[in-house]
Amino acid sequence: MMVQLRVCVPSELSDEVLECCSQQTGAAEVARHKGASVVPPGDVITAHIARESVEDLLVRLHALKVPELGSVSVSTPELMLSARADAAEASAPGESADSVIWDEVSRQTGEDSKLTWSFLAFLVIATQLAAIGIVTDSTIAIVGAMVVGPEFGPLAALAVGLVERKWRLVRSAVLALGIGFPLAMIVTAVAAWLSVPLGLFPRDTLDRGSAVEFIYHPGPYSLIVAALAGAAGMLSMISHRSSALVGVFISVTTVPAAGFVAVALVLGEYSKATGSALQLLLNLVGIVAAAAAVLVFYRIITKKPKLGLK
């Protein structure tokens, strides 16, 4: 897979950047447009390079302080027909599917970890769906809640922040989770409290549902499934296989557990609320730990250098 880099750089750094791009293994095409950048003033250098070699080149551009003095953008052409590109990709070490662009991972998870109105809305809706599935003993509604839930973004960001020691990212993820889940549970609890006198479901509804027992009965497999889901989720982000994320969402029991806690507390089922709260905690810990382990493994095999902490 070929990647296009567009580097905007001051004229005094243009020669060094051009040399880095031209000499990089896996580079197929390099072009310089003198004076093409107006703000900031300088040159624009474009390069088509094999994805396997992008991280190495970005490390060199960081060393030249290009992101501070100019900018670097990375995009992937949908189609590139070039014998030179094919030869460059063949010369690059490794496989594109296994390559990691660490700046890309940090930026993607950083965007997903922000506490936004849309994040809160999705989490509240997902928790409500889970609660409806719980009181109606509907596995379909619970699975739907798992898919709608947006919590994997902050969990992945938390793992990236811990591994990369980017504490701002850690704070952002913790804030999103720390506000999002309690808010969603409060809204769900209020809805459940109003639903009982309206006759939407009986007070003994939690004693009837057999399809939801797994939510408040955590065990070793709860942690194992969460760990496998966390590892698969991080792998899907690194390898750009977004279809795998759907399976990850369906595997974890974070949102259903949050919904069950809210409903159980309203109905006075405190032991079941405790069990589902433990299920929620096991899922959160398992996902973050496994995702972080995947990042550490990739960091070791790619021998990523440390460029400084943020």
C-alpha positions in Angstrom: 0.0 0.0 0.0 1.3 3.4 -1.0 0.9 6.5 1.1 1.2 10.1 0.1 3.0 12.6 2.3 2.6 16.3 1.9 5.2 18.3 3.7 5.0 22.1 4.1 8.3 23.3 5.3 10.3 26.6 5.5 12.7 27.1 2.5 15.8 26.7 4.7 14.8 23.2 5.7 13.6 22.2 2.2 16.8 20.6 1.1 17.1 18.4 4.2 13.5 17.3 4.0 13.9 16.5 0.3 17.0 14.4 1.0 15.2 12.5 3.8 12.3 11.7 1.5 14.5 10.8 -1.5 16.8 8.5 0.4 14.0 6.7 2.3 13.6 3.1 1.5 10.3 2.5 -0.1 10.0 6.0 -1.7 8.6 5.9 -5.2 8.1 9.5 -6.1 9.3 12.8 -4.6 8.4 16.3 -5.8 9.3 19.7 -4.6 7.2 22.8 -5.3 9.3 25.8 -4.5 7.5 28.7 -2.9 4.2 26.9 -3.2 3.3 27.5 0.5 2.1 31.0 1.3 1.1 30.5 4.9 3.5 29.6 6.3 6.0 30.8 3.6 8.1 28.0 2.2 8.1 24.9 -0.1 5.8 22.0 -0.4 7.3 18.5 -0.8 5.1 15.6 -1.8 6.2 11.9 -1.7 4.7 8.6 -2.5 6.1 6.0 -0.1 5.3 2.4 0.9 3.3 2.4 4.2 5.9 0.2 5.8 8.5 3.0 5.5 6.3 5.9 6.7 7.0 5.6 10.4 10.7 5.7 9.8 10.4 8.8 7.6 8.1 10.5 10.2 10.7 9.9 12.9 13.3 11.8 10.8 10.9 14.6 10.1 10.2 14.9 13.8 13.9 15.1 14.4 14.0 18.1 12.0 11.1 19.7 13.9 9.0 19.8 10.7 5.7 19.5 12.5 6.6 22.5 14.7 8.0 24.7 11.8 5.6 23.5 9.1 3.2 20.6 8.7 3.0 17.0 7.6 -0.2 15.4 6.2 -0.6 11.7 5.4 -3.2 10.3 3.1 -3.8 7.1 1.2 -4.6 7.2 -2.5 -7.5 4.9 -3.5 -5.7 3.8 -6.6 -2.1 4.2 -7.8 -0.8 2.7 -11.0 2.9 2.8 -11.2 5.7 0.2 -11.8 8.0 2.4 -9.7 5.5 2.3 -6.8 5.3 -1.5 -7.1 9.1 -1.8 -7.0 9.3 0.7 -4.0 6.7 -1.3 -2.1 8.6 -4.5 -2.8 11.8 -3.0 -1.5 10.3 -1.8 1.8 10.8 -4.1 4.8 7.8 -5.8 6.3 4.2 -5.9 5.3 1.8 -2.9 5.0 -0.9 -4.7 7.0 1.5 -5.0 10.0 3.0 -1.5 9.8 2.1 1.1 12.4 2.1 4.9 12.0 2.1 5.9 15.6 1.2 9.5 15.0 -1.9 8.2 13.1 -2.9 6.0 16.0 -2.5 8.8 18.5 -4.4 11.2 16.5 -7.3 8.8 15.7 -7.7 7.7 19.3 -7.4 11.3 20.5 -10.3 12.3 18.4 -12.4 9.3 19.6 -11.6 10.1 23.3 -13.1 13.6 23.4 -16.0 14.3 25.6 -18.5 15.6 23.1 -22.3 15.9 22.9 -22.4 13.2 20.3 -20.4 10.8 22.5 -22.7 11.4 25.4 -25.8 11.0 23.2 -24.7 7.7 21.8 -23.7 6.4 25.2 -27.1 7.4 26.8 -29.0 5.9 23.9 -27.0 2.7 24.0 -27.5 2.3 27.8 -31.2 3.0 27.4 -31.4 0.3 24.7 -29.6 -2.1 27.0 -32.0 -1.4 29.8 -35.0 -2.0 27.5 -33.4 -5.3 26.4 -32.9 -6.2 30.1 -36.5 -5.5 31.2 -37.9 -7.2 28.1 -35.5 -10.1 28.1 -34.5 -9.2 24.6 -31.1 -10.4 23.5 -31.5 -8.5 20.2 -31.9 -5.1 22.0 -28.9 -5.8 24.1 -26.8 -6.7 21.1 -28.0 -3.5 19.4 -26.9 -1.5 22.5 -23.5 -3.1 22.3 -23.1 -2.0 18.7 -24.3 1.6 19.3 -22.1 2.1 22.4 -19.1 4.5 21.6 -17.0 3.5 24.7 -14.3 1.7 22.8 -12.9 5.0 21.5 -11.9 6.4 24.9 -10.8 2.9 26.1 -8.4 2.7 23.1 -7.2 6.2 23.8 -6.6 5.3 27.4 -4.4 2.4 26.3 -2.5 4.5 23.8 -2.0 7.3 26.4 -0.6 4.9 29.0 1.8 3.2 26.6 3.0 6.4 24.9 2.9 8.3 28.2 0.7 11.0 26.7 -1.0 12.1 29.9 -3.2 14.6 28.1 -4.7 11.8 26.1 -5.2 9.8 29.3 -7.0 12.7 31.0 -9.3 13.2 28.0 -10.2 9.5 28.0 -10.8 9.2 31.7 -12.9 12.4 31.6 -15.1 11.0 28.8 -15.6 7.6 30.6 -15.9 9.2 34.0 -18.7 11.5 33.0 -20.3 9.5 30.2 -21.0 6.3 32.1 -22.4 7.9 35.3 -24.6 10.3 33.2 -25.9 7.4 31.0 -26.7 5.4 34.1 -28.5 8.2 35.9 -30.6 8.9 32.8 -31.4 5.2 32.5 -32.2 5.0 36.2 -34.6 7.9 36.0 -36.3 6.4 33.0 -36.7 3.0 34.8 -38.0 4.8 37.9 -40.7 6.5 35.8 -41.5 3.3 33.9 -42.5 1.2 36.9 -45.6 3.2 38.0 -46.6 3.5 34.3 -46.7 -0.3 34.2 -44.2 -0.6 31.4 -42.5 -3.5 33.3 -43.1 -5.2 36.7 -40.9 -4.9 39.7 -39.9 -8.6 39.5 -38.8 -8.3 35.9 -35.1 -9.1 36.8 -36.2 -12.5 38.3 -37.8 -13.5 35.0 -35.1 -12.8 32.4 -32.9 -15.7 31.7 -31.2 -14.2 28.7 -29.5 -11.5 30.7 -28.1 -13.5 33.6 -24.6 -13.3 32.0 -24.6 -9.6 32.7 -24.6 -9.8 36.5 -22.8 -13.1 36.8 -19.1 -12.1 36.1 -16.5 -14.8 36.0 -13.1 -15.7 34.5 -14.5 -15.7 31.0 -15.8 -12.1 31.5 -12.2 -10.9 31.8 -11.0 -13.3 29.0 -13.6 -12.1 26.5 -12.9 -8.5 27.4 -9.2 -9.0 26.9 -9.7 -10.7 23.5 -12.1 -8.0 22.4 -9.6 -5.3 23.5 -6.8 -6.9 21.5 -8.9 -7.4 18.5 -10.1 -3.8 18.6 -6.6 -2.4 18.8 -5.5 -4.7 16.0 -8.4 -3.5 13.8 -7.4 0.1 14.4 -3.8 -0.5 13.6 -4.5 -2.5 10.5 -7.4 -0.4 9.3 -9.9 -3.3 9.4 -12.9 -1.4 10.7 -15.2 -4.4 10.0 -13.6 -6.2 12.9 -14.7 -3.5 15.3 -18.4 -4.6 15.0 -17.5 -8.0 16.5 -15.5 -6.2 19.2 -18.6 -4.1 20.1 -20.8 -7.2 20.3 -18.3 -9.1 22.5 -18.0 -6.6 25.3 -20.6 -6.2 28.1 -19.8 -2.6 29.2 -23.0 -0.9 28.1 -25.3 -3.8 29.1 -23.7 -3.9 32.5 -24.1 -0.1 33.0 -27.8 -0.4 32.0 -28.3 -3.4 34.4 -26.7 -1.5 37.3 -29.2 1.4 36.7 -32.3 -0.9 36.5 -31.2 -3.1 39.4 -30.7 -0.2 41.7 -34.1 1.2 40.9 -35.7 -2.1 41.6 -33.8 -2.7 44.8 -31.8 -5.7 43.4 -28.6 -4.6 45.1 -26.7 -7.9 44.8 -27.4 -8.1 41.1 -26.4 -4.4 40.7 -23.1 -5.2 42.5 -22.5 -8.2 40.1 -23.2 -6.1 37.0 -20.9 -3.3 38.3 -18.2 -5.9 38.7 -18.9 -7.0 35.2 -18.5 -3.4 34.0 -15.2 -3.0 35.8 -13.8 -6.3 34.5 -14.6 -5.3 30.9 -13.1 -1.9 31.2 -9.9 -3.2 32.8 -9.6 -6.2 30.4 -10.1 -4.0 27.3 -7.6 -1.4 28.3 -5.0 -3.9 29.4 -5.2 -6.0 26.3 -5.2 -3.0 24.0 -2.1 -1.7 25.8 -0.4 -5.1 25.5 -1.0 -5.1 21.7 0.6 -1.6 21.5 3.6 -2.7 23.6 4.1 -5.7 21.4 4.0 -3.7 18.2 6.3 -1.1 19.7 8.8 -3.8 20.4 8.7 -5.5 17.0 8.8 -2.2 15.2 11.5 -0.8 17.5 9.8 2.5 17.8 12.2 5.2 19.1 11.1 7.6 21.8 11.0 11.2 20.5 10.0 12.9 23.7 6.9 13.0 25.9 3.8 15.1 25.5 
